[in-house]
Amino acid sequence: MENAKSVKLVLEDGTEIQGKSFGAFTSAAGEVVFSTAMTGYPENLTDPSFAGQILVLTYPMVGNYGVPGEDLYESISKIFESDKIHVAGLVVNYYSEEHSHWHAAKSLGDWLSEYNIPGIFDVDTRLLTKKLREKGAMLGKIVAEDDVPLHDPNQDNLVAQVSPTEVKHYGSGSNKIVLVDCGTKTNIIRCFLERDVELIRVPWDYDFTQLDYDGLFLSNGPGDPKMCEATIGHLQTALQQDKPIFGICLGSQLMGLAAGGNTFKLKYGHRSHNQPVLLTGTKRSYITSQNHGFAVDTDTLPAEWEMLFENLNDGTCEGIKHKTKPFFSTQFHPEAAGGPQDTEFMFDDFLKAVEEYKEGK
Ligand SMILES: NC(=O)CC[C@H](N)C(=O)O
């Protein structure tokens, strides 16, 4: 892009990296995290779990397939993971303003501008990632004209900012599932609606314990799971019963906390489409899509709980399960979007548990 204005990326350790502006020419602060996924920027940027984060992409060329046009299905997006861009900023190496794809409606830069989100390109994102791997995720900011203070998004209740304020109903089916929306990705809703499910989507702090349902689902979401006290409280009531519960990512962390375990912040998190996980007690591994900065500390889980999946790169917890009740979770994203769909069977496993519960098994 000729004529691109200069902007810089500043990290909390004092590092300053000069680059060029695309998207909105504005300043923004957040937590600087990296993803090694090779594709999927329309999905990543709209994933509410990225709220408050400046996303660094290691894949060297970004923007070449543009951004698809909006398309709705059951009043939710068919394409995007929510109805807006959630990242605070985007850092790439080569930005391809010229895009080409049958479904592209606009360029990545124009899309970022629409939501007033700054992008910076001409940054050696692999070198930057090595730094983030050594020092851990850092606070940082993209600075255009006006400077902004550094800001730690993990001190905010980000879930309250991205969760809906109203209850919504979707689909029809024989299994009534309550989805606690802490910032759900729409592909989770799509995965349920492709199955025999009537979905009741409720806000993060809604008292779902009063509802009539067959199974409870806890969504992904941004920030520190310990901010979700209201959800954890309601969940503790649900854990006293026997109705199946399934959680993904933040949902897995909330299940761990409600069970009495602890969560901790990972050094730099897992964000990519090729994270290997091992199903506990087997030699079976799966390649999974991930986006998280916190994890359940398996050692703190009460005796009735155990680790369901383990990350094969660093041994951290990738899901938990109750030893006797149908409560289980994945730290990774079985709904993918983007990334491999190899673990989508987790939705079938959950619905099987729901049907067995209804049959009184
Ligand atoms: N994708 C998610 O749900 C992320 C959960 C949590 N905010 C974390 O970073 O660990």
The ligand as an SDF file (V2000), in Angstrom:
LIG
                    3D

 10  9  0  0  0  0  0  0  0  0999 V2000
  -12.0100  -18.4950   23.7640 N   0  0  0  0  0  0  0  0  0  0  0  0
  -12.2790  -18.3900   25.0600 C   0  0  0  0  0  0  0  0  0  0  0  0
  -13.3630  -18.7000   25.5530 O   0  0  0  0  0  0  0  0  0  0  0  0
  -11.1910  -17.8230   25.9270 C   0  0  0  0  0  0  0  0  0  0  0  0
  -11.4230  -17.9750   27.3940 C   0  0  0  0  0  0  0  0  0  0  0  0
  -10.5990  -17.0170   28.2380 C   0  0  0  0  0  0  0  0  0  0  0  0
  -10.9810  -15.6530   27.9810 N   0  0  0  0  0  0  0  0  0  0  0  0
   -9.1210  -17.2270   27.9570 C   0  0  0  0  0  0  0  0  0  0  0  0
   -8.4960  -16.4310   27.2990 O   0  0  0  0  0  0  0  0  0  0  0  0
   -8.5790  -18.2170   28.3770 O   0  0  0  0  0  0  0  0  0  0  0  0
  1  2  1  0
  2  3  2  0
  2  4  1  0
  4  5  1  0
  5  6  1  0
  6  7  1  0
  6  8  1  0
  8  9  2  0
  8 10  1  0
M  END
$$$$
